[in-house]
Amino acid sequence: MSSSSIKIAIVGAGLIGPRHAEAVVKDPDAKLVCIVDPNPAAEAVAQKFDCPWYTSVEHMLSSSSRPEAALVCTPNHTHVTISKALLKGGVHILCEKPISVDVASGQELVDCAKENDRHLLIGHHRRFNRYVIATKNSLPSLGKVIAINGLWTIYKPPGYFDPPTEWRRLDTAGPVFINLIHEIDILHFWFGPITRVFAEQSTSQRGYAAEEGAAITLRFANGIVGTFILSDAVISPHNFESGTGENPMIPELGRDCYRILGSEGSLSFPDMTRWKYPGKRDWSETLDCERIIVPETKIPFELQIEHFVKVIRGDQEPSCTGRAGLRAVAVCEAVRKSMKRHVPVDIPMED
């Protein structure tokens, strides 16, 4: 660790915070200076990483552990309030997705970062996933992309919703803003902005305020159309985590969760199977099948921390800005609006 290492705090020591902490301590250009969380259980997390524990952002900002940057890993509905306090305290922010639970408050956060001349990055870490990057690089080989099909279908066990994370039962904590928002950002990364959605909500199995899923149609600004099935209450291997093995809590199964259909070929993700005609395009011809080899890289959380440090130092431009994170929120907000109103919803293009 160099003397010029960027001092980073982890705010929120629940499910995802410790994973980010692991990534910070592995980076020689970053230094984990503290854990911030009011829950007494966070003290054990701080002890594990041999750093101070604070119960509030205010306490941390007035301490000797004051950081240059922070990762905000708290419940969704707290992202804006906590991130604003940090920005006003002069701290650069990498905020876990979503940036906010609605567009209006997310815009306030984007404005706050600009007013305080601090970086605001959003933790859509899958932009650093090796399969996501390989897919983006392979898109030109498919010709003109016409349509896509996506699935995020999995079973969240009852304990997922129990204390201290009972906030996951809330209306703002269903899979649209917890899980689909990751997928929307991937789709934006691959294909550009989504401009219209229509969603039919699935039937509730648990009875919580949080939705459990939906069937969604998508239209992109460039004319691509798509369908997406979302559910956290079904038994299925078709989801990003099971497909890529990215989350160590979820066994890797390697099944596809996206199919990208183009004028010159198609590609399934993350098994990276590409189908093309060897000669003329004719349904009477036999398609060739090719498996694209994807080289090993560091895990996305580690690459994201490296990127965050480089952005703070002025060596790179942000991969996912507050504005890009806000765009994903706008789509998710439109999905929820469509579910409730039973009509298609347009997403404005203006920034």
Secondary structure as the mmCIF struct_conf table of DSSP 4:
data_model
#
loop_
_struct_conf.conf_type_id
_struct_conf.id
_struct_conf.beg_label_comp_id
_struct_conf.beg_label_asym_id
_struct_conf.beg_label_seq_id
_struct_conf.end_label_comp_id
_struct_conf.end_label_asym_id
_struct_conf.end_label_seq_id
TURN_TY1_P TURN_TY1_P1 SER A 3 SER A 4
HELX_LH_PP_P HELX_LH_PP_P1 SER A 5 SER A 5
STRN STRN1 ILE A 6 VAL A 11
BEND BEND1 GLY A 14 ILE A 16
HELX_RH_AL_P HELX_RH_AL_P1 GLY A 17 LYS A 26
TURN_TY1_P TURN_TY1_P2 PRO A 28 ASP A 29
STRN STRN2 ALA A 30 VAL A 36
BEND BEND2 PRO A 38 ASN A 39
TURN_TY1_P TURN_TY1_P3 PRO A 40 ALA A 41
HELX_RH_AL_P HELX_RH_AL_P2 ALA A 42 LYS A 48
TURN_TY1_P TURN_TY1_P4 PHE A 49 ASP A 50
STRN STRN3 TRP A 53 TYR A 54
BEND BEND3 THR A 55 SER A 56
HELX_RH_AL_P HELX_RH_AL_P3 VAL A 57 LEU A 61
TURN_TY1_P TURN_TY1_P5 SER A 62 SER A 62
BEND BEND4 SER A 63 SER A 63
TURN_TY1_P TURN_TY1_P6 SER A 64 SER A 65
BEND BEND5 GLU A 68 GLU A 68
STRN STRN4 ALA A 69 VAL A 72
BEND BEND6 THR A 74 THR A 74
HELX_RH_3T_P HELX_RH_3T_P1 ASN A 76 THR A 78
HELX_RH_AL_P HELX_RH_AL_P4 HIS A 79 LYS A 88
TURN_TY1_P TURN_TY1_P7 GLY A 89 GLY A 90
STRN STRN5 HIS A 92 GLU A 96
BEND BEND7 LYS A 97 LYS A 97
HELX_LH_PP_P HELX_LH_PP_P2 PRO A 98 PRO A 98
BEND BEND8 ILE A 99 ILE A 99
BEND BEND9 VAL A 101 ASP A 102
HELX_RH_AL_P HELX_RH_AL_P5 VAL A 103 GLU A 115
TURN_TY1_P TURN_TY1_P8 ASN A 116 ASP A 117
STRN STRN6 LEU A 120 GLY A 123
HELX_RH_3T_P HELX_RH_3T_P2 HIS A 125 PHE A 128
HELX_RH_AL_P HELX_RH_AL_P6 ARG A 130 SER A 138
HELX_RH_3T_P HELX_RH_3T_P3 LEU A 139 LEU A 142
BEND BEND10 LYS A 144 LYS A 144
STRN STRN7 VAL A 145 THR A 153
STRN STRN8 TYR A 155 TYR A 155
HELX_RH_3T_P HELX_RH_3T_P4 PRO A 158 PHE A 161
BEND BEND11 ASP A 162 ASP A 162
TURN_TY1_P TURN_TY1_P9 PRO A 163 PRO A 164
HELX_RH_3T_P HELX_RH_3T_P5 GLU A 166 ARG A 169
BEND BEND12 LEU A 170 LEU A 170
HELX_RH_3T_P HELX_RH_3T_P6 ASP A 171 ALA A 173
BEND BEND13 GLY A 174 GLY A 174
HELX_RH_AL_P HELX_RH_AL_P7 PRO A 175 PRO A 175
HELX_RH_PI_P HELX_RH_PI_P1 VAL A 176 LEU A 180
HELX_RH_AL_P HELX_RH_AL_P8 ILE A 181 PHE A 191
STRN STRN9 ILE A 194 GLN A 201
HELX_LH_PP_P HELX_LH_PP_P3 SER A 202 SER A 204
BEND BEND14 GLN A 205 ARG A 206
BEND BEND15 ALA A 209 ALA A 210
STRN STRN10 GLY A 213 PHE A 220
TURN_TY1_P TURN_TY1_P10 ALA A 221 ASN A 222
BEND BEND16 GLY A 223 GLY A 223
STRN STRN11 VAL A 225 SER A 231
BEND BEND17 ASP A 232 ASP A 232
STRN STRN12 ALA A 233 ALA A 233
BEND BEND18 VAL A 234 VAL A 234
BEND BEND19 PRO A 237 PRO A 237
BEND BEND20 ASN A 239 ASN A 239
HELX_RH_AL_P HELX_RH_AL_P9 PHE A 240 THR A 244
BEND BEND21 ASN A 247 ASN A 247
TURN_TY1_P TURN_TY1_P11 PRO A 248 MET A 249
BEND BEND22 ILE A 250 ILE A 250
STRN STRN13 TYR A 258 GLY A 262
BEND BEND23 SER A 263 GLU A 264
STRN STRN14 SER A 266 PHE A 269
TURN_TY1_P TURN_TY1_P12 PRO A 270 MET A 272
STRN STRN15 THR A 273 LYS A 276
BEND BEND24 PRO A 278 LYS A 280
TURN_TY1_P TURN_TY1_P13 TRP A 283 SER A 284
BEND BEND25 GLU A 285 GLU A 285
HELX_LH_PP_P HELX_LH_PP_P4 THR A 286 LEU A 287
STRN STRN16 ASP A 288 ARG A 291
HELX_LH_PP_P HELX_LH_PP_P5 ILE A 292 ILE A 293
HELX_RH_AL_P HELX_RH_AL_P10 PRO A 300 ARG A 313
TURN_TY1_P TURN_TY1_P14 GLY A 314 GLY A 314
BEND BEND26 ASP A 315 GLN A 316
BEND BEND27 SER A 319 CYS A 320
STRN STRN17 THR A 321 THR A 321
HELX_RH_AL_P HELX_RH_AL_P11 GLY A 322 ARG A 341
BEND BEND28 VAL A 343 VAL A 343
STRN STRN18 VAL A 345 ASP A 346
#
